[in-house]
Amino acid sequence: MKRNKNDFNFSLSNVLDEETEMFPLMSNEDEEQINKESTPNTLPILPLRNTVLFPGVIIPITIGRDRSINLIKETYKGNKIIGVLSQKDPKIELPTENDMNKVGTVAHILKMLRMPDGNITAIIQGRKRFELGEIVQSDPYYKANVTELVEAKPHTTDEEFNALVDSVKDMALDIIELSPNIPSEATIAIKNIESPSFVINFVSSNMNVSLKEKQSLLENTDLNDRASKALSLLTKELQMLEMKNEIQSKVKVDLDKQQREFYLHQQMKAIQEELGGNGSQKEIDEMRKQGDKKKWNKEIENAFDKELRKLQRM
């Protein structure tokens, strides 16, 4: 299927690309400002195929469906506030109410860019969670009544919670270190996030888990419980990465060993052909002299001597 529909997968490497104009970090002051905002009772609803948007997180989305293009264009002229819901099945072209998850995120359209292929790229930032109510408009795009979901937050002096958030950050940094495709700027981003809530949202948005698991995190309004579940998912991701890297290292060692043995075999074969013999002691001594002239490392030199000793025993 051609990827020109209404969104694409988001990752740390997407958001921290050199061409990105904003650095997607939210301070405590930004979070306080968002918390003071009132959520409209009715919102235009934008279904997303492969993305779960979290509060505070900034993502680019590519808009290709006519209904979605109309929604973005009209809303961008007004208050730029929309409701974003992820689809249960990304393959559905025209999702109905039953095809969308019931919990989504209020989003602010920061920028709208028209692309040469006719699509639109919108930069949006999540604001607050909401629950979908009655659909009050179907054309030219959905509008629905929504209810804001309030997040339950531990007190800032809760040492156990603060330790949990630190563990999430540390685990995320370990994953970044083991992932060559994630830019080093991601480390700076994680370290500089002030808000515990945004730490969990930012990490949840970018972790390598299924959309269903991300949606489950979004629907969890208990920050302490959500942080605990995020840490559990990160632990699994880190274990998988470590296992993958261990397997790759073992394969590399095995390949290096095979390559060394092949190289050594070719060298011995070439020397034997030069001597025109079949392994007599005199020829073995001559092969040893020839080998002494080679600039091999200690490992290959030892392997060469081992092969010569095998010839002597034959």
C-alpha positions as CSV (number, residue, x, y, z in Angstrom):
1,M,0.0,0.0,0.0
2,K,1.3,3.4,-0.9
3,R,2.4,5.4,2.2
4,N,0.7,8.7,1.5
5,K,-2.2,8.5,3.8
6,N,-2.7,10.4,7.1
7,D,0.3,9.6,9.3
8,F,3.5,7.7,9.8
9,N,5.4,6.0,12.6
10,F,7.2,8.4,14.9
11,S,10.5,7.7,16.6
12,L,13.3,9.6,18.3
13,S,15.2,9.6,15.0
14,N,12.2,11.4,13.3
15,V,11.7,14.1,15.9
16,L,15.4,14.8,16.3
17,D,16.2,15.1,12.6
18,E,18.5,18.0,11.7
19,E,15.7,19.6,9.7
20,T,13.2,19.7,12.6
21,E,12.7,23.3,13.6
22,M,11.6,22.7,17.2
23,F,13.3,20.8,20.0
24,P,10.4,18.7,21.4
25,L,11.0,19.3,25.1
26,M,8.3,20.6,27.5
27,S,9.3,22.4,30.7
28,N,7.3,22.4,33.9
29,E,6.1,25.9,33.0
30,D,4.8,24.6,29.6
31,E,3.0,21.8,31.4
32,E,1.4,24.2,33.9
33,Q,0.2,26.4,31.0
34,I,-1.4,23.4,29.3
35,N,-3.1,22.3,32.5
36,K,-4.7,25.8,32.8
37,E,-6.2,25.5,29.3
38,S,-9.8,24.5,29.0
39,T,-10.8,21.7,26.6
40,P,-13.6,22.6,24.2
41,N,-16.7,20.5,24.6
42,T,-16.7,19.7,20.9
43,L,-13.7,18.9,18.7
44,P,-12.9,18.1,15.1
45,I,-11.8,14.4,15.2
46,L,-8.7,13.3,13.2
47,P,-8.2,9.5,13.0
48,L,-4.5,8.4,12.8
49,R,-3.5,5.1,11.3
50,N,-0.1,4.2,13.0
51,T,0.4,6.7,15.7
52,V,-0.7,7.2,19.3
53,L,-0.2,10.9,20.3
54,F,0.7,11.6,24.0
55,P,0.2,14.9,25.8
56,G,3.1,17.3,25.4
57,V,4.7,15.3,22.6
58,I,5.3,17.0,19.2
59,I,5.0,14.9,16.1
60,P,4.8,15.4,12.3
61,I,1.9,13.7,10.6
62,T,1.4,13.3,6.8
63,I,-2.2,14.0,5.8
64,G,-3.5,12.3,2.6
65,R,-7.2,11.5,3.1
66,D,-9.6,14.2,1.7
67,R,-11.6,14.3,5.0
68,S,-8.4,14.8,7.0
69,I,-7.1,17.5,4.6
70,N,-10.3,19.4,5.0
71,L,-10.2,19.1,8.7
72,I,-6.6,20.4,9.0
73,K,-7.1,23.3,6.5
74,E,-10.3,24.6,8.2
75,T,-9.0,24.2,11.8
76,Y,-5.7,25.8,11.0
77,K,-7.5,28.9,10.0
78,G,-9.3,29.0,13.4
79,N,-8.2,28.0,16.9
80,K,-6.0,25.1,15.6
81,I,-7.3,22.7,18.2
82,I,-8.3,19.2,17.2
83,G,-9.0,15.8,18.8
84,V,-6.7,13.0,17.7
85,L,-7.7,9.3,17.9
86,S,-5.8,6.3,16.8
87,Q,-7.5,3.7,14.6
88,K,-7.9,0.2,15.9
89,D,-7.1,-1.1,12.4
90,P,-4.7,1.1,10.3
91,K,-5.8,-0.6,7.1
92,I,-9.3,1.0,7.2
93,E,-9.5,3.9,4.7
94,L,-12.7,5.5,6.0
95,P,-12.9,4.7,9.7
96,T,-16.3,4.9,11.5
97,E,-16.8,5.7,15.2
98,N,-16.4,2.0,16.0
99,D,-13.1,1.9,14.2
100,M,-11.5,4.5,16.5
101,N,-10.3,4.1,20.0
102,K,-12.4,6.0,22.6
103,V,-9.5,7.7,24.4
104,G,-7.4,10.2,22.5
105,T,-5.5,13.4,22.8
106,V,-6.4,17.1,22.3
107,A,-3.8,18.5,19.9
108,H,-2.6,21.9,18.8
109,I,-1.6,22.3,15.1
110,L,1.7,24.2,15.3
111,K,2.4,24.3,11.6
112,M,0.9,23.1,8.3
113,L,3.1,22.4,5.3
114,R,1.8,21.8,1.8
115,M,3.8,19.1,0.0
116,P,4.5,18.8,-3.8
117,D,2.5,15.6,-4.1
118,G,-0.7,17.3,-2.8
119,N,-0.5,15.9,0.7
120,I,-0.2,18.0,3.8
121,T,2.3,17.6,6.6
122,A,1.1,19.0,10.0
123,I,3.2,19.5,13.1
124,I,1.0,18.9,16.1
125,Q,1.5,18.9,19.8
126,G,-0.5,16.8,22.2
127,R,-2.2,18.7,25.1
128,K,-4.6,16.7,27.2
129,R,-6.3,13.3,27.2
130,F,-10.0,13.1,26.3
131,E,-12.7,10.5,26.0
132,L,-14.9,10.4,22.9
133,G,-18.6,11.2,23.3
134,E,-21.4,11.6,20.8
135,I,-20.5,12.2,17.2
136,V,-22.3,15.4,16.2
137,Q,-21.0,15.8,12.6
138,S,-20.0,13.3,10.0
139,D,-19.2,15.4,7.0
140,P,-17.0,16.8,5.7
141,Y,-15.2,15.4,8.7
142,Y,-16.1,14.1,12.2
143,K,-16.9,16.4,15.1
144,A,-17.7,15.0,18.5
145,N,-18.5,15.9,22.0
146,V,-15.5,15.1,24.3
147,T,-14.8,14.8,28.0
148,E,-11.4,15.8,29.3
149,L,-9.7,13.1,31.4
150,V,-7.8,14.4,34.4
151,E,-4.5,12.8,35.3
152,A,-3.8,11.6,38.8
153,K,-0.3,12.7,39.8
154,P,1.8,11.7,42.8
155,H,3.1,14.5,45.0
156,T,6.4,16.0,43.8
157,T,8.0,14.9,47.1
158,D,7.0,11.3,46.6
159,E,10.5,9.7,46.7
160,E,9.3,6.3,45.4
161,F,7.7,7.9,42.4
162,N,10.7,10.1,41.7
163,A,12.9,7.0,41.8
164,L,10.6,5.3,39.4
165,V,10.8,8.2,36.9
166,D,14.6,8.2,37.2
167,S,14.6,4.5,36.4
168,V,12.5,5.1,33.3
169,K,15.0,7.8,32.2
170,D,18.0,5.5,32.9
171,M,16.4,2.6,31.0
172,A,15.6,4.8,28.0
173,L,19.2,6.1,28.0
174,D,20.5,2.5,28.0
175,I,18.2,1.6,25.1
176,I,19.5,4.7,23.1
177,E,23.1,3.6,23.8
178,L,22.4,0.2,22.3
179,S,20.5,1.5,19.3
180,P,22.9,2.8,16.6
181,N,20.0,4.3,14.5
182,I,19.0,6.7,17.3
183,P,20.9,10.0,17.2
184,S,23.0,11.1,20.2
185,E,20.8,14.1,20.6
186,A,18.2,11.8,22.0
187,T,20.3,11.4,25.1
188,I,20.4,15.1,25.6
189,A,16.6,15.3,25.1
190,I,15.9,12.6,27.8
191,K,18.3,14.1,30.3
192,N,16.9,17.7,29.9
193,I,13.2,16.8,30.4
194,E,12.0,18.4,33.7
195,S,8.4,17.3,33.9
196,P,7.9,13.7,35.3
197,S,4.7,13.4,33.4
198,F,6.3,14.5,30.1
199,V,9.2,12.0,30.7
200,I,6.7,9.2,30.8
201,N,4.7,10.5,27.8
202,F,7.8,11.2,25.7
203,V,9.3,7.8,26.4
204,S,6.0,6.0,25.9
205,S,5.6,7.7,22.5
206,N,8.9,6.6,21.3
207,M,9.4,3.1,22.7
208,N,9.4,0.2,20.3
209,V,6.1,-1.5,21.3
210,S,2.8,-2.2,19.6
211,L,0.2,0.5,19.0
212,K,-2.1,-1.5,21.3
213,E,0.4,-1.2,24.1
214,K,0.9,2.5,23.5
215,Q,-2.9,3.0,23.5
216,S,-3.1,1.2,26.8
217,L,-0.5,3.6,28.3
218,L,-2.4,6.6,26.9
219,E,-5.7,5.4,28.5
220,N,-4.0,5.0,31.9
221,T,-4.7,8.3,33.8
222,D,-2.8,7.2,36.9
223,L,0.8,8.6,36.3
224,N,2.4,6.4,38.9
225,D,0.9,3.2,37.5
226,R,1.6,4.4,33.9
227,A,5.3,5.0,34.8
228,S,5.5,1.5,36.3
229,K,4.0,-0.1,33.2
230,A,6.3,2.0,30.9
231,L,9.3,0.8,32.9
232,S,8.2,-2.8,32.5
233,L,7.9,-2.4,28.7
234,L,11.3,-0.7,28.5
235,T,12.8,-3.5,30.5
236,K,11.5,-6.0,27.9
237,E,12.8,-3.8,25.1
238,L,16.2,-3.5,26.6
239,Q,16.4,-7.3,27.2
240,M,15.5,-7.9,23.5
241,L,18.2,-5.4,22.4
242,E,20.8,-7.0,24.5
243,M,19.9,-10.4,23.2
244,K,20.0,-9.1,19.6
245,N,23.4,-7.5,20.1
246,E,24.7,-10.6,21.8
247,I,23.6,-12.8,18.9
248,Q,25.1,-10.3,16.4
249,S,28.4,-10.3,18.2
250,K,28.5,-14.1,18.3
251,V,27.7,-14.3,14.6
252,K,30.5,-11.7,13.9
253,V,33.0,-13.7,15.9
254,D,32.0,-16.9,14.1
255,L,32.3,-15.2,10.7
256,D,35.7,-13.7,11.6
257,K,36.9,-17.1,12.7
258,Q,35.7,-18.7,9.4
259,Q,37.3,-15.9,7.4
260,R,40.6,-16.3,9.2
261,E,40.6,-20.1,8.7
262,F,39.7,-19.6,5.0
263,Y,42.5,-17.0,4.6
264,L,45.0,-19.3,6.4
265,H,44.0,-22.3,4.2
266,Q,44.5,-20.2,1.1
267,Q,47.9,-19.1,2.3
268,M,49.0,-22.6,3.0
269,K,47.7,-23.9,-0.2
270,A,49.6,-21.2,-2.1
271,I,52.8,-22.0,-0.3
272,Q,52.4,-25.7,-1.0
273,E,51.8,-25.0,-4.7
274,E,54.9,-22.9,-4.8
275,L,56.9,-25.8,-3.3
276,G,55.2,-28.3,-5.5
277,G,55.1,-30.9,-2.7
278,N,52.7,-33.0,-0.7
279,G,53.7,-32.3,2.9
280,S,57.2,-33.9,3.4
281,Q,59.2,-32.7,6.4
282,K,61.5,-30.7,4.1
283,E,58.5,-29.0,2.5
284,I,57.0,-28.4,6.0
285,D,60.2,-26.7,7.1
286,E,60.2,-24.6,4.0
287,M,56.5,-23.7,4.6
288,R,57.5,-22.6,8.1
289,K,60.2,-20.3,6.6
290,Q,57.7,-18.9,4.1
291,G,55.2,-18.3,7.0
292,D,57.9,-16.5,9.1
293,K,58.2,-13.9,6.3
294,K,54.4,-13.1,6.5
295,K,53.3,-10.2,8.6
296,W,50.5,-12.0,10.4
297,N,49.1,-11.1,13.8
298,K,49.7,-13.5,16.7
299,E,46.4,-15.2,16.3
300,I,46.9,-16.2,12.7
301,E,50.5,-17.0,13.3
302,N,49.5,-19.5,16.1
303,A,46.8,-21.0,13.8
304,F,49.4,-21.4,11.0
305,D,51.7,-23.3,13.4
306,K,48.8,-25.5,14.5
307,E,48.1,-26.4,10.9
308,L,51.8,-27.2,10.2
309,R,51.8,-29.5,13.3
310,K,48.8,-31.3,11.8
311,L,50.7,-31.8,8.5
312,Q,53.7,-33.3,10.5
313,R,51.4,-35.9,12.1
314,M,50.0,-37.0,8.8
